[in-house]
């Protein structure tokens, strides 16, 4: 299909005049007329009625029908030009648990944006099991989750180990260097969040399962807004404590017998096309440098 002819045709449709179409395209009227004739020969039909002495033009029935097709071509041409101007681009769709997206992964997203500006990111907040399913269905390219599962089509590997720490309101007697025994903590004053099976097993070793905490929550950020009594305490991953524990209000301490650290996992499909594989190699290098080389 003659591209210059379609451009001339659309200019004529827009201006309803050969003369004005020529001015719009910065061409001579004869050139616009010639390009239209080439397009009509290719179409095998007359698109515009020509009548002597009549300044404005009218479309033939075929010309009327051809307008929509030519406009779609024009939009497609513009999209191709935009794509060419941007240069080659790689996109990655990432799924991650909410707490990881908020407290752990921002350094990774920032590094990708700064070091690889041509890479387009789409970030989805998902539950762990949802991320596994999305990887299997090839709806996302990589995921970061808080639970390890064995799935034949997915590579699962640790990418971040988050130690668990004690958070309490700051008092004159409490310092970050204190090491606290779980025996010093009254379970009834705990702001309890279930960090997973291994954490629950550790918790059950120290406190009676039949005397649950008075306050149980399902969002980690609530810990810091609901802690108002010096007797209250909570156990959280270090990444969340670093993000939310205000220095003048809270103190972050170690336990003499801490819970197992929270291990976070990266999921990738075992088989990817060459373009995605290259993007994932780039992402893996950044994950290695940020999270696995002591640079957090």
C-alpha positions as CSV (number, residue, x, y, z in Angstrom):
1,X,0.0,0.0,0.0
2,X,1.4,3.4,-1.0
3,X,2.1,5.2,2.2
4,X,2.6,8.7,0.7
5,X,-0.7,8.3,-1.2
6,X,-2.5,7.5,2.1
7,X,-0.9,10.5,3.7
8,X,-2.1,12.7,0.8
9,X,-5.6,11.2,1.0
10,X,-6.0,11.9,4.7
11,X,-4.8,15.5,4.2
12,X,-7.4,16.0,1.5
13,X,-10.1,14.4,3.8
14,X,-9.1,16.7,6.6
15,X,-9.0,20.0,4.6
16,X,-11.6,19.1,1.9
17,X,-9.4,20.8,-0.6
18,X,-6.4,19.8,-2.8
19,X,-5.0,23.3,-2.3
20,X,-5.2,23.3,1.4
21,X,-4.0,19.7,1.6
22,X,-0.9,20.7,-0.4
23,X,-0.3,23.6,2.1
24,X,-0.7,21.2,5.0
25,X,1.9,18.8,3.6
26,X,4.2,21.5,2.3
27,X,4.0,20.1,-1.2
28,X,2.8,21.4,-4.5
29,X,-0.8,20.7,-5.5
30,X,0.4,18.6,-8.5
31,X,2.4,16.4,-6.2
32,X,-0.6,15.8,-3.9
33,X,-2.8,15.0,-6.9
34,X,-0.2,12.6,-8.3
35,X,0.2,10.7,-5.0
36,X,-3.6,10.4,-4.8
37,X,-3.7,9.0,-8.3
38,X,-1.1,6.4,-7.5
39,X,-3.1,5.3,-4.4
40,X,-6.3,5.1,-6.5
41,X,-4.5,2.9,-9.1
42,X,-3.3,0.6,-6.4
43,X,-6.8,0.4,-4.9
44,X,-8.4,0.0,-8.3
45,X,-11.1,2.5,-7.4
46,X,-11.7,6.3,-7.4
47,X,-11.6,7.6,-3.8
48,X,-12.4,11.3,-4.4
49,X,-14.8,12.9,-6.9
50,X,-13.2,15.4,-9.2
51,X,-15.4,18.1,-10.8
52,X,-14.1,21.1,-12.8
53,X,-14.7,24.5,-11.2
54,X,-15.6,23.0,-7.8
55,X,-13.1,24.0,-5.0
56,X,-14.3,21.5,-2.3
57,X,-14.1,17.8,-2.8
58,X,-16.4,14.9,-2.1
59,X,-15.6,11.3,-1.3
60,X,-16.9,8.4,-3.3
61,X,-18.6,5.6,-1.4
62,X,-15.4,3.6,-1.5
63,X,-13.5,6.7,-0.4
64,X,-15.8,7.1,2.6
65,X,-15.2,3.4,3.6
66,X,-11.4,3.9,3.1
67,X,-11.2,6.8,5.6
68,X,-11.3,4.6,8.7
69,X,-8.7,2.2,7.3
70,X,-6.4,5.1,6.4
71,X,-6.8,6.7,9.9
72,X,-5.9,3.3,11.5
73,X,-2.8,3.2,9.3
74,X,-1.9,6.7,10.3
75,X,-2.1,5.8,14.0
76,X,0.0,2.6,13.5
77,X,2.6,4.6,11.6
78,X,2.8,7.1,14.5
79,X,3.2,4.3,17.0
80,X,6.0,2.8,14.9
81,X,7.8,6.1,14.8
82,X,7.5,6.6,18.6
83,X,8.9,3.1,19.1
84,X,11.8,3.8,16.7
85,X,12.6,7.1,18.5
86,X,12.8,5.3,21.8
87,X,15.1,2.6,20.5
88,X,15.0,-1.0,21.6
89,X,13.1,-1.6,24.8
90,X,12.8,-4.6,27.2
91,X,9.9,-5.0,29.6
92,X,9.6,-7.0,32.8
93,X,6.5,-7.7,34.8
94,X,7.3,-8.3,38.4
95,X,5.0,-9.8,41.1
96,X,5.8,-9.4,44.8
97,X,4.2,-9.6,48.2
98,X,3.1,-6.2,49.6
99,X,5.7,-6.1,52.4
100,X,8.5,-6.9,50.0
101,X,7.4,-4.3,47.5
102,X,7.2,-1.6,50.2
103,X,10.2,-2.4,52.4
104,X,12.7,-4.6,50.5
105,X,12.5,-4.1,46.8
106,X,12.6,-0.3,46.3
107,X,16.4,-0.3,46.0
108,X,16.1,-2.9,43.2
109,X,13.5,-0.9,41.3
110,X,15.5,2.3,41.8
111,X,18.6,0.6,40.4
112,X,16.8,-0.6,37.3
113,X,15.3,2.8,36.6
114,X,18.7,4.5,37.0
115,X,21.0,2.1,35.3
116,X,18.7,0.7,32.6
117,X,16.2,3.5,31.7
118,X,15.1,1.7,28.5
119,X,13.8,-1.2,30.6
120,X,10.1,-0.9,31.2
121,X,8.8,-2.3,34.6
122,X,5.3,-3.3,35.5
123,X,5.0,-4.1,39.2
124,X,2.2,-6.1,40.7
125,X,1.4,-6.6,44.3
126,X,0.4,-10.2,44.8
127,X,0.0,-12.9,47.5
128,X,2.7,-15.5,47.5
129,X,0.5,-18.3,46.0
130,X,-0.9,-15.9,43.4
131,X,2.7,-15.2,42.3
132,X,3.4,-18.9,41.8
133,X,0.3,-19.3,39.7
134,X,1.1,-16.1,37.7
135,X,4.6,-17.4,36.9
136,X,3.2,-20.8,35.8
137,X,0.7,-19.0,33.5
138,X,3.4,-16.8,32.1
139,X,1.5,-13.7,33.2
140,X,4.6,-12.3,35.0
141,X,8.3,-12.7,34.3
142,X,9.7,-12.8,37.9
143,X,8.3,-12.8,41.4
144,X,9.6,-12.2,44.9
145,X,7.8,-14.1,47.7
146,X,8.0,-15.2,51.3
147,X,7.3,-18.9,50.9
148,X,9.3,-21.7,49.2
149,X,7.3,-24.2,47.2
150,X,8.5,-27.0,44.8
151,X,7.1,-26.4,41.3
152,X,8.6,-28.2,38.3
153,X,8.4,-25.3,35.9
154,X,9.8,-22.6,38.3
155,X,13.3,-21.9,39.6
156,X,13.0,-20.9,43.3
157,X,16.0,-19.5,45.1
158,X,16.6,-17.3,48.2
159,X,17.4,-13.7,47.5
160,X,17.1,-12.0,50.8
161,X,17.5,-13.0,54.5
162,X,15.8,-10.7,56.9
163,X,16.7,-11.1,60.6
164,X,13.9,-10.8,63.1
165,X,14.2,-8.1,65.8
166,X,12.3,-6.8,68.8
167,X,10.6,-3.4,68.7
168,X,9.4,-1.5,71.8
169,X,8.7,2.0,72.8
170,X,11.9,3.9,73.7
171,X,12.5,4.6,77.4
172,X,15.6,5.9,79.2
173,X,16.5,2.3,80.3
174,X,16.3,0.8,76.8
175,X,19.1,0.9,74.3
176,X,19.6,-0.8,70.9
177,X,22.6,-2.7,72.3
178,X,20.4,-4.5,74.9
179,X,19.9,-8.3,74.3
180,X,16.5,-9.4,75.6
181,X,15.5,-12.8,76.6
182,X,12.0,-13.9,75.5
183,X,11.4,-14.8,79.1
184,X,11.4,-11.0,79.9
185,X,8.4,-10.5,77.5
186,X,4.8,-11.0,78.5
187,X,3.0,-12.5,75.6
188,X,-0.2,-10.7,76.5
189,X,1.5,-7.4,75.6
190,X,2.6,-8.6,72.2
191,X,1.3,-7.0,69.0
192,X,1.2,-10.3,67.2
193,X,1.8,-10.8,63.5
194,X,2.2,-14.3,62.1
195,X,5.4,-14.2,60.1
196,X,5.0,-17.8,58.9
197,X,5.3,-21.4,60.0
198,X,8.9,-21.3,61.3
199,X,8.1,-18.1,63.3
200,X,5.0,-19.7,64.8
201,X,7.0,-22.8,65.9
202,X,9.5,-20.6,67.6
203,X,6.8,-18.6,69.2
204,X,5.1,-21.7,70.6
205,X,8.3,-22.8,72.3
206,X,8.3,-19.7,74.4
207,X,4.7,-18.9,75.1
208,X,1.6,-20.9,76.0
209,X,-0.5,-21.4,72.8
210,X,-3.6,-21.3,75.0
211,X,-2.8,-17.8,76.1
212,X,-2.8,-15.8,72.9
213,X,-1.7,-12.1,72.6
214,X,-4.4,-9.6,73.3
215,X,-3.8,-7.8,70.0
216,X,-3.4,-9.7,66.7
217,X,-2.9,-7.8,63.5
218,X,-2.7,-8.6,59.8
219,X,-0.7,-5.6,58.5
220,X,2.8,-5.0,59.8
221,X,2.5,-1.2,59.5
222,X,-0.2,-1.3,62.2
223,X,2.4,-2.3,64.8
224,X,3.9,1.1,64.8
225,X,0.6,3.0,65.0
226,X,-0.9,0.8,67.7
227,X,2.0,0.6,70.1
228,X,1.3,3.2,72.8
229,X,2.3,1.4,76.0
230,X,5.9,0.8,77.1
231,X,4.9,-2.8,78.1
232,X,3.9,-3.5,74.5
233,X,6.3,-5.3,72.1
234,X,6.5,-6.8,68.7
235,X,8.8,-8.9,66.6
236,X,9.3,-7.7,63.0
237,X,11.8,-8.2,60.2
238,X,14.8,-5.8,60.2
239,X,13.7,-4.3,56.9
240,X,10.4,-3.2,58.3
241,X,11.9,-2.0,61.5
242,X,14.4,0.1,59.6
243,X,11.6,1.7,57.5
244,X,9.1,2.4,60.2
245,X,10.7,2.5,63.6
246,X,11.2,6.2,64.3
247,X,14.5,6.8,66.2
248,X,12.9,9.1,68.7
249,X,10.0,6.9,69.5
250,X,11.0,3.2,69.2
251,X,14.0,1.1,70.1
252,X,15.0,-1.9,68.0
253,X,16.7,-4.7,70.0
254,X,18.1,-8.2,69.6
255,X,16.7,-11.3,71.3
256,X,19.0,-13.8,73.1
257,X,17.1,-16.6,71.2
258,X,15.7,-15.0,68.1
259,X,13.2,-16.5,65.7
260,X,14.6,-18.0,62.5
261,X,15.2,-15.2,60.0
262,X,12.6,-14.5,57.3
263,X,13.9,-15.9,54.0
264,X,12.5,-14.4,50.9
265,X,12.6,-16.1,47.5
266,X,12.9,-15.1,43.9
267,X,10.8,-17.0,41.3
268,X,11.7,-17.3,37.6
269,X,10.4,-19.6,34.9
270,X,12.8,-22.4,33.9
271,X,12.3,-21.5,30.2
272,X,12.2,-17.9,28.8
273,X,12.6,-16.5,25.3
274,X,16.0,-14.9,24.5
275,X,14.8,-11.3,25.0
276,X,13.3,-12.1,28.5
277,X,16.3,-14.2,29.4
278,X,18.6,-11.2,28.8
279,X,16.4,-8.9,30.9
280,X,16.3,-11.5,33.7
281,X,20.1,-11.8,33.6
282,X,20.3,-8.1,34.1
283,X,17.8,-8.3,37.0
284,X,19.7,-11.2,38.5
285,X,23.0,-9.2,38.5
286,X,21.3,-6.4,40.3
287,X,19.7,-8.7,42.9
288,X,23.1,-10.2,43.5
289,X,24.8,-6.9,44.0
290,X,22.1,-5.4,46.2
291,X,20.9,-8.3,48.3
292,X,23.5,-11.0,48.2
293,X,26.7,-9.1,48.5
294,X,26.1,-7.3,51.9
295,X,25.0,-4.0,50.2
296,X,21.6,-3.7,51.8
